[in-house]
Amino acid sequence: KYHYPNTDEAKEKLIADLNKMVVEIRPMLPQMFGALPKAEVEIRRVPKFIEAGAPGGYYNRPALDGSRPGIYWINLRDSAENPSWTLKTLTYHEAIPGHHLQRSLQQEADLPLLRRTAGFPAFGEGWALYSEQVALEMGLYKDDPLGELGQIQASLFRAARLVVDTGLHAMKWSRDKAIDTMVSIDGSPPSSATTEIERYCIRPGQACAYMVGKLTFLRLRAKAQGQLGARFDIRKFHDAVLLGGAMPLTVAEGVVDRWIATQKACREP
């Protein structure tokens, strides 16, 4: 009963439900973020002619000239791959407060063009993964135990990635072993796991970058909280991380260190 029928009409309903989630989260963003993007985000179905080899969801940033919004694409080749309790977490990752918020703020920031457009997987995917936890902290799963179950299952999916990515490239696993291992860890449908594994085969380390980035953001946040105490403001911390654009994680740590020093130097009025 948690699956949309595998029809075009039901898939249109699924996209409408995702758009409703984005509308509901927007008014809540100021509790966690100072700067908010001007660009809108649209949710679209992955075109049928590429859906067989496409991932479950992905994001395209807005056009630099503002002529196109950000797009969160969702793969609807088989509705059984998208039970309703998984959709919140996927939407928070791909849209807001995940990829759309980060990439739009980067493009809208007062930065040189290269820095407005540069991408670093550990930063971008790490942020989107970190944002899933931020959504949990914002209370977006309150009174929705199935949605929270989806968030937990998504965490298992990220853990499985660490295993199969290193298994494929460090331990020389076969494609089939990697697929079977992913299914056994997070319960992915074999069709979905196959798409993921084939992606990891040609992008060594990219799947591990998600968790490396998330753990870095959590560590930097804990560091700032520990040093600033009552003066720590989560909104200002997120602005400090995001408004400089994507960057290597070691550079991001330097940015946060300088922000902490600046906050310490500021005197209360």
PyMOL commands that set and color helices and strands:
alter all, ss='L'
color gray80, all
select helices_A, chain A and resi 8-31+51-53+79-81+84-94+99-108+113-117+121-137+145-169+175-186+190-202+206-231+234-242+249-265
alter helices_A, ss='H'
color red, helices_A
select strands_A, chain A and resi 41-45+57-60+70-74
alter strands_A, ss='S'
color yellow, strands_A
deselect
rebuild
show_as cartoon
